[in-house]
């Protein structure tokens, strides 16, 4: 994701998508329960051993503002993952600095740098975060200068990991997400696509460009491309053109706050074709628009309805502890990140930063959403969840890989 979300509507948590996890069966088993104190475990215990077996981790995320629901999920997820690892037979344990708490970036680039600098005073071995690319990019640049391992979560901008060899991520990147949207449209047989995108947003532009490139290669005709801004609330002009051009598919790669307004405007204009977005749709409030969201879809990092054992274990444990309101993609990705660091220490045979970087480089990681290998840039190419809606509620439709559908 790319920028701060200024919600116009109440964020309602939904299914989220998780593609990475522990590369052994330990994560699946850990999601079944723990006997240690969560508060104690979240900070690595009261007196972490100074024997090179404890990974000190700083975590950054959005705890305030319109995207606070994501930060809540991040906090819950890192606490749960840390508790599981520290109560298991894992050779390496986790200590979350800052008293086990996420440091707030408020979805603001300047505050994100302040958060990073505050964590560096505690000499972490690695930093996890943040969720939005607009705030992660400056952190990544500074982390590279400091030779600090940064493991980004939801930051999908392709430039994040290009900042340096110590920067990695566990989410797919925007060009890949746009490519998979085009692949989905092709598999569904839609022939004429319209696009409405936010011209003032890098996230929206990135997905739009990737979709156009791959749609045209797949034989899908782009019949209309319309612009909007992230502040717009009236989409009647653009959606009337979608209908006039005879589109049977509308791609809207924007954030959740405007999604209900766009969908409502399209249906009011008489468009009954498919409407699709990216992971920025996760958490969109469909109240009052339930019937209008029929035949709508979005790509995401995992679905809580995925029947894979590791997914169901994660969802069950998280729901038992925290409920479902913050069970979103952010929670899933931060949860994964903690397990990836434990695996990196195992691969690199130590918990210091240089060993973690060595262990993370080229890592093959298996988890709740499948298996991926980090490429030369530190990016995973992996399956994506395609979610749809049933009476306004998110439902898992399928998992889509580069090779095709996996139902």
C-alpha positions as CSV (number, residue, x, y, z in Angstrom):
1,X,0.0,0.0,0.0
2,X,1.1,3.5,-0.5
3,X,-0.3,6.3,1.6
4,X,-2.3,7.3,4.6
5,X,-6.0,6.3,4.4
6,X,-8.3,9.1,5.4
7,X,-11.4,7.0,6.0
8,X,-14.8,8.5,5.0
9,X,-16.5,5.5,6.4
10,X,-16.1,3.2,9.4
11,X,-13.5,0.5,8.7
12,X,-15.0,-2.9,9.3
13,X,-12.4,-5.6,9.5
14,X,-12.7,-8.5,7.2
15,X,-10.8,-11.5,6.0
16,X,-7.3,-10.7,5.3
17,X,-4.7,-12.6,3.3
18,X,-1.5,-14.3,4.4
19,X,0.9,-15.9,2.1
20,X,4.0,-16.3,4.2
21,X,4.8,-18.1,7.5
22,X,7.3,-20.3,9.2
23,X,9.2,-22.5,6.8
24,X,8.8,-25.5,9.1
25,X,5.7,-27.0,10.7
26,X,6.4,-25.1,13.9
27,X,4.2,-22.2,13.0
28,X,1.2,-24.3,12.2
29,X,1.6,-26.1,15.6
30,X,2.2,-22.9,17.5
31,X,-1.0,-21.4,16.3
32,X,-2.8,-24.0,18.4
33,X,-2.0,-22.4,21.7
34,X,0.5,-21.3,24.3
35,X,1.0,-21.6,28.0
36,X,3.3,-18.6,28.6
37,X,2.2,-15.1,29.5
38,X,1.5,-13.0,26.4
39,X,2.7,-9.8,28.0
40,X,5.9,-11.3,29.1
41,X,6.5,-13.1,25.8
42,X,5.7,-10.1,23.7
43,X,8.8,-8.4,25.0
44,X,10.9,-11.5,24.9
45,X,10.5,-12.3,28.6
46,X,11.6,-10.3,31.6
47,X,15.3,-11.0,31.2
48,X,16.2,-12.1,27.6
49,X,19.4,-14.2,27.5
50,X,22.5,-12.4,26.3
51,X,23.8,-15.5,24.6
52,X,23.3,-14.6,20.9
53,X,20.0,-16.5,20.8
54,X,17.7,-13.6,21.2
55,X,16.6,-11.4,18.3
56,X,15.9,-7.9,19.3
57,X,13.1,-6.5,17.0
58,X,11.7,-3.0,16.6
59,X,8.3,-2.7,15.0
60,X,6.7,0.3,13.3
61,X,3.1,0.6,12.2
62,X,0.0,2.8,12.0
63,X,-1.6,3.0,15.5
64,X,-3.5,6.3,15.1
65,X,-5.6,8.0,12.5
66,X,-7.9,6.5,9.9
67,X,-5.7,3.4,9.5
68,X,-5.4,2.5,13.2
69,X,-7.3,-0.7,12.7
70,X,-4.2,-2.0,10.8
71,X,-1.9,-1.0,13.6
72,X,-4.1,-2.8,16.1
73,X,-3.9,-6.0,14.0
74,X,-0.1,-5.6,13.8
75,X,0.3,-5.2,17.5
76,X,-1.9,-8.3,18.2
77,X,0.0,-10.3,15.6
78,X,3.5,-9.6,16.7
79,X,2.5,-10.3,20.3
80,X,0.9,-13.6,19.3
81,X,3.9,-14.7,17.1
82,X,6.4,-13.8,19.7
83,X,4.6,-15.7,22.4
84,X,4.4,-18.7,20.2
85,X,8.0,-18.7,19.3
86,X,9.3,-18.0,22.8
87,X,7.2,-20.8,24.3
88,X,8.3,-23.3,21.6
89,X,11.5,-25.2,21.2
90,X,12.8,-22.7,18.7
91,X,16.6,-22.2,19.1
92,X,16.2,-18.4,18.7
93,X,13.8,-16.3,20.8
94,X,12.3,-12.9,20.0
95,X,12.4,-9.7,22.1
96,X,10.2,-6.9,20.8
97,X,11.9,-3.7,22.0
98,X,9.9,-0.7,23.2
99,X,8.3,-2.9,25.8
100,X,6.8,-5.2,23.3
101,X,4.9,-2.4,21.6
102,X,4.6,-1.2,18.0
103,X,5.9,2.4,17.5
104,X,3.3,4.5,15.8
105,X,4.0,6.1,12.4
106,X,0.5,7.6,12.1
107,X,0.8,6.8,8.4
108,X,3.1,9.8,8.1
109,X,6.5,9.7,6.5
110,X,8.1,12.2,9.0
111,X,6.7,10.5,12.0
112,X,7.8,7.1,10.6
113,X,11.4,8.3,10.5
114,X,11.0,9.6,14.1
115,X,9.7,6.1,15.0
116,X,12.7,4.4,13.3
117,X,15.2,6.7,15.0
118,X,13.6,6.0,18.4
119,X,13.9,2.3,17.8
120,X,17.5,2.6,16.8
121,X,18.4,3.9,20.3
122,X,17.5,0.4,21.6
123,X,20.0,-1.3,19.2
124,X,17.6,-3.7,17.5
125,X,18.9,-6.5,15.3
126,X,16.1,-5.9,12.8
127,X,13.1,-3.6,12.2
128,X,9.7,-4.7,10.9
129,X,7.4,-2.4,9.1
130,X,5.8,-0.4,8.0
131,X,2.5,-1.2,6.3
132,X,2.2,1.7,3.8
133,X,4.8,2.3,1.1
134,X,4.7,6.1,1.5
135,X,6.1,5.8,5.0
136,X,8.2,2.7,4.4
137,X,10.3,4.2,1.6
138,X,12.1,6.8,3.8
139,X,12.6,4.2,6.5
140,X,14.1,1.8,3.9
141,X,16.5,4.5,2.7
142,X,17.7,5.2,6.2
143,X,17.9,1.5,7.1
144,X,20.1,0.8,4.1
145,X,22.5,3.6,5.2
146,X,22.6,2.1,8.7
147,X,23.0,-1.5,7.4
148,X,19.9,-2.4,9.4
149,X,17.7,-5.2,8.3
150,X,14.3,-3.9,7.4
151,X,11.4,-6.4,6.8
152,X,8.6,-4.4,5.2
153,X,5.1,-5.8,5.5
154,X,2.3,-4.2,3.4
155,X,4.6,-1.8,1.5
156,X,4.0,-2.9,-2.1
157,X,5.8,-0.1,-4.0
158,X,8.4,-1.8,-6.1
159,X,11.1,0.7,-5.0
160,X,11.1,-0.3,-1.3
161,X,13.5,-3.1,-1.6
162,X,15.6,-1.3,-4.2
163,X,16.9,1.0,-1.5
164,X,19.5,-1.6,-0.5
165,X,20.5,-5.2,0.2
166,X,19.3,-5.1,3.8
167,X,15.7,-4.4,2.9
168,X,13.2,-7.2,2.3
169,X,9.4,-7.7,2.3
170,X,6.8,-10.4,2.7
171,X,4.1,-9.0,0.5
172,X,3.8,-8.9,-3.3
173,X,4.6,-5.8,-5.2
174,X,2.3,-3.5,-7.2
175,X,3.3,-4.6,-10.7
176,X,2.7,-8.2,-9.8
177,X,-0.7,-7.4,-8.2
178,X,-1.8,-5.6,-11.4
179,X,-0.6,-8.5,-13.4
180,X,-2.6,-11.0,-11.4
181,X,-5.8,-8.8,-11.7
182,X,-5.4,-9.0,-15.5
183,X,-4.9,-12.7,-15.3
184,X,-8.1,-13.1,-13.3
185,X,-10.0,-11.0,-15.8
186,X,-8.7,-13.2,-18.6
187,X,-9.7,-16.4,-16.8
188,X,-13.2,-15.0,-16.3
189,X,-13.5,-14.2,-20.0
190,X,-14.1,-10.5,-19.7
191,X,-13.1,-8.7,-22.9
192,X,-13.6,-5.0,-22.5
193,X,-12.0,-3.3,-19.5
194,X,-12.4,0.2,-18.1
195,X,-10.1,1.8,-15.6
196,X,-10.6,4.6,-13.1
197,X,-7.5,5.4,-11.1
198,X,-6.3,8.2,-8.7
199,X,-3.8,10.3,-10.6
200,X,-2.3,11.7,-7.4
201,X,-1.5,8.3,-5.9
202,X,1.6,6.2,-6.7
203,X,-0.2,3.0,-5.6
204,X,-3.1,3.6,-7.9
205,X,-0.8,4.5,-10.8
206,X,1.4,1.5,-10.3
207,X,-1.5,-1.0,-10.4
208,X,-3.1,0.8,-13.3
209,X,0.0,0.6,-15.4
210,X,0.6,-3.0,-14.7
211,X,-3.0,-3.9,-15.4
212,X,-3.0,-2.1,-18.7
213,X,0.2,-3.8,-19.8
214,X,-0.9,-7.3,-18.9
215,X,-4.5,-6.9,-20.0
216,X,-3.5,-5.8,-23.5
217,X,-1.1,-8.8,-23.7
218,X,-4.0,-11.0,-22.7
219,X,-6.2,-9.7,-25.5
220,X,-8.4,-7.6,-23.2
221,X,-9.4,-4.3,-24.8
222,X,-9.0,-1.1,-22.7
223,X,-12.1,0.9,-23.8
224,X,-11.9,3.7,-21.2
225,X,-9.3,5.1,-18.8
226,X,-10.7,7.7,-16.4
227,X,-8.9,9.8,-13.7
228,X,-9.9,10.8,-10.2
229,X,-8.1,12.0,-7.1
230,X,-7.8,10.5,-3.6
231,X,-10.1,13.3,-2.3
232,X,-13.0,12.8,-4.9
233,X,-16.4,11.7,-3.7
234,X,-18.4,12.0,-6.9
235,X,-17.7,9.4,-9.6
236,X,-20.8,9.9,-11.7
237,X,-19.0,11.4,-14.7
238,X,-16.4,8.6,-14.9
239,X,-18.9,5.7,-14.3
240,X,-21.3,7.0,-17.0
241,X,-18.4,6.8,-19.5
242,X,-17.7,3.2,-18.4
243,X,-21.3,2.3,-19.3
244,X,-21.2,4.3,-22.6
245,X,-18.0,2.6,-23.7
246,X,-19.6,-0.9,-23.3
247,X,-17.1,-2.2,-20.7
248,X,-17.8,-5.5,-19.0
249,X,-15.1,-5.1,-16.4
250,X,-14.0,-2.1,-14.3
251,X,-10.7,-1.9,-12.5
252,X,-10.5,0.6,-9.6
253,X,-7.1,0.3,-7.9
254,X,-7.7,2.8,-5.1
255,X,-8.0,2.7,-1.3
256,X,-10.9,1.5,0.8
257,X,-12.3,4.9,1.9
258,X,-13.7,5.7,-1.6
259,X,-14.5,2.2,-2.7
260,X,-18.2,2.2,-1.6
261,X,-18.7,5.5,-3.3
262,X,-17.2,4.3,-6.6
263,X,-19.1,1.0,-6.5
264,X,-22.4,2.8,-5.7
265,X,-21.9,5.3,-8.5
266,X,-21.1,2.6,-11.0
267,X,-24.2,0.6,-10.1
268,X,-26.4,3.8,-10.1
269,X,-25.0,4.5,-13.6
270,X,-26.3,1.2,-14.8
271,X,-23.0,-0.8,-14.8
272,X,-23.7,-4.4,-13.9
273,X,-20.4,-5.8,-14.9
274,X,-17.5,-6.9,-12.7
275,X,-15.6,-4.3,-10.5
276,X,-12.2,-5.1,-9.1
277,X,-9.5,-3.5,-7.0
278,X,-6.3,-4.3,-5.2
279,X,-5.4,-5.0,-1.5
280,X,-6.3,-1.4,-0.8
281,X,-9.9,-2.6,-0.7
282,X,-9.3,-4.7,2.4
283,X,-11.6,-3.4,5.1
284,X,-13.9,-1.4,2.9
285,X,-17.2,-0.6,4.6
286,X,-20.1,-2.0,2.6
287,X,-22.9,-1.0,4.9
288,X,-25.7,0.4,2.9
289,X,-24.1,-0.8,-0.3
290,X,-24.4,-4.5,0.3
291,X,-26.3,-5.4,-2.9
292,X,-24.1,-3.1,-5.0
293,X,-21.0,-5.2,-4.1
294,X,-22.3,-8.3,-5.9
295,X,-19.9,-9.2,-8.7
296,X,-17.0,-7.2,-7.1
297,X,-13.6,-8.6,-6.4
298,X,-10.2,-7.7,-5.0
299,X,-6.7,-9.2,-4.7
300,X,-5.3,-9.7,-1.3
301,X,-2.5,-11.3,0.7
302,X,-4.5,-14.2,2.0
303,X,-8.1,-15.1,3.0
304,X,-9.1,-16.2,6.5
305,X,-11.5,-18.6,4.7
306,X,-8.6,-20.4,3.1
307,X,-8.9,-24.1,4.1
308,X,-5.1,-24.6,4.4
309,X,-4.4,-25.9,8.0
310,X,-1.9,-23.2,8.8
311,X,-4.4,-20.5,7.8
312,X,-7.2,-22.0,9.9
313,X,-4.8,-22.4,12.8
314,X,-3.8,-18.8,12.6
315,X,-7.3,-17.5,12.3
316,X,-8.6,-19.7,15.1
317,X,-5.9,-18.6,17.5
318,X,-6.1,-14.9,16.6
319,X,-9.9,-14.9,16.8
320,X,-9.8,-16.6,20.2
321,X,-7.4,-14.0,21.5
322,X,-8.5,-10.8,19.8
323,X,-11.8,-11.3,17.9
324,X,-12.3,-10.7,14.2
325,X,-12.4,-6.9,14.0
326,X,-8.6,-6.5,13.4
327,X,-8.2,-9.8,11.6
328,X,-6.9,-8.1,8.4
329,X,-4.0,-8.4,6.0
330,X,-1.8,-6.2,8.1
331,X,-2.1,-8.6,11.1
332,X,-1.3,-11.6,8.9
333,X,1.8,-10.0,7.3
334,X,3.3,-8.8,10.6
335,X,2.7,-12.2,12.1
336,X,4.6,-13.7,9.2
337,X,7.4,-11.2,9.5
338,X,8.3,-12.3,13.1
339,X,8.5,-15.9,12.0
340,X,10.7,-15.0,9.1
341,X,13.2,-13.4,11.4
342,X,13.3,-16.5,13.5
343,X,13.9,-18.5,10.4
344,X,16.6,-16.0,9.2
345,X,18.5,-16.5,12.4
346,X,18.4,-20.2,12.0
347,X,19.6,-19.9,8.4
348,X,22.3,-17.4,9.3
349,X,23.3,-19.2,12.5
350,X,23.2,-16.1,14.7
351,X,20.8,-13.3,15.8
352,X,23.0,-10.3,14.9
353,X,21.9,-8.1,12.0
354,X,24.5,-9.3,9.5
355,X,23.7,-12.9,10.2
356,X,20.0,-12.2,9.9
357,X,20.6,-10.5,6.5
358,X,22.6,-13.5,5.4
359,X,19.8,-15.8,6.5
360,X,17.1,-13.7,4.9
361,X,18.8,-13.4,1.5
362,X,17.3,-15.8,-1.0
363,X,15.2,-17.4,1.8
364,X,12.6,-20.0,0.8
365,X,9.7,-19.6,3.2
366,X,6.7,-21.8,3.6
367,X,3.6,-20.7,5.5
368,X,-0.1,-20.4,5.6
369,X,-0.5,-19.2,2.1
370,X,2.1,-21.4,0.4
371,X,5.8,-21.2,-0.4
372,X,7.9,-18.4,-1.9
373,X,11.5,-17.6,-2.4
374,X,12.8,-14.1,-2.0
375,X,14.3,-12.9,-5.2
376,X,17.5,-10.9,-5.8
377,X,15.7,-7.7,-4.7
378,X,14.3,-9.3,-1.6
379,X,10.7,-9.6,-3.0
380,X,8.5,-12.7,-3.1
381,X,6.4,-13.7,-6.1
382,X,3.6,-15.7,-4.7
383,X,0.0,-16.6,-5.1
384,X,-2.7,-14.0,-4.3
385,X,-6.1,-14.5,-2.8
386,X,-9.1,-13.3,-4.9
387,X,-11.9,-12.2,-2.6
388,X,-15.5,-11.4,-3.6
389,X,-18.6,-10.3,-1.7
390,X,-21.8,-12.0,-0.6
391,X,-24.4,-9.6,0.7
392,X,-21.6,-7.2,1.5
393,X,-19.4,-9.7,3.3
394,X,-16.0,-10.7,2.0
395,X,-15.8,-14.2,0.8
396,X,-12.8,-16.1,-0.5
397,X,-13.3,-17.0,-4.1
398,X,-10.0,-18.6,-5.1
399,X,-6.2,-18.4,-4.8
400,X,-4.5,-17.4,-8.0
401,X,-0.9,-18.3,-8.9
402,X,1.1,-17.4,-12.0
403,X,0.3,-20.9,-13.2
404,X,-3.4,-20.4,-12.8
405,X,-6.3,-20.9,-10.4
406,X,-6.0,-22.9,-7.2
407,X,-9.4,-23.3,-5.7
